[in-house]
Amino acid sequence: MSIFEWGNKKIQKMNFLSMGIFKICLVSFSFMIAILIPQVLLLEWYWYGIIFLVSYIYILVVLFKK
């Protein structure tokens, strides 16, 4: 069993509330990394925008593909 198969099996057990809490966990971890490693914040704002758009488009494609 690969790590992706294992992850898919585990994520199917999560409900709406669990997914929301998981997202809060990821956001707080990102803030912690930004505080502990200030060089992360030295990128120009548009790099964060590009990362957001690419990841958001990927999620939309996965959600709405037939």
C-alpha positions as CSV (number, residue, x, y, z in Angstrom):
1,M,0.0,0.0,0.0
2,S,1.4,3.4,-1.0
3,I,1.2,6.5,1.1
4,F,-1.4,7.9,-1.2
5,E,-3.6,4.9,-0.9
6,W,-3.2,5.0,2.9
7,G,-4.1,8.8,2.9
8,N,-7.1,8.3,0.7
9,K,-8.5,5.6,3.0
10,K,-7.9,7.8,6.1
11,I,-9.5,10.9,4.5
12,Q,-12.7,9.1,3.7
13,K,-13.3,8.7,7.4
14,M,-13.3,12.4,7.9
15,N,-16.5,14.4,8.0
16,F,-17.2,18.1,7.3
17,L,-16.1,19.3,10.8
18,S,-12.9,17.2,10.7
19,M,-12.0,18.7,7.3
20,G,-12.5,22.2,8.7
21,I,-10.3,21.5,11.7
22,F,-7.7,20.0,9.5
23,K,-7.6,23.2,7.4
24,I,-7.3,25.3,10.6
25,C,-4.4,23.0,11.6
26,L,-2.6,23.7,8.2
27,V,-3.1,27.4,8.4
28,S,-1.8,27.6,11.9
29,F,1.2,25.5,10.9
30,S,1.9,27.9,8.0
31,F,1.8,30.9,10.4
32,M,4.2,29.1,12.7
33,I,6.6,28.4,9.8
34,A,6.4,32.1,8.8
35,I,7.3,33.2,12.3
36,L,10.1,30.7,12.8
37,I,11.6,31.3,9.4
38,P,11.2,35.0,8.5
39,Q,12.9,34.5,5.1
40,V,9.7,32.8,3.9
41,L,8.0,36.2,4.0
42,L,10.7,37.9,1.8
43,L,8.9,36.8,-1.4
44,E,6.9,39.4,-3.3
45,W,3.1,39.2,-2.8
46,Y,2.5,37.9,-6.3
47,W,4.4,34.7,-5.7
48,Y,1.9,33.8,-3.0
49,G,-0.9,34.7,-5.4
50,I,0.5,32.5,-8.1
51,I,0.9,29.6,-5.7
52,F,-2.7,30.1,-4.5
53,L,-4.1,30.2,-8.1
54,V,-2.3,27.1,-9.3
55,S,-3.4,25.1,-6.2
56,Y,-6.9,26.4,-6.4
57,I,-7.3,25.6,-10.1
58,Y,-6.0,22.1,-9.4
59,I,-8.5,21.6,-6.6
60,L,-11.4,22.8,-8.9
61,V,-10.3,20.5,-11.7
62,V,-10.2,17.5,-9.3
63,L,-13.6,18.4,-7.8
64,F,-15.5,19.0,-11.1
65,K,-14.0,16.5,-13.5
66,K,-16.4,13.9,-14.7
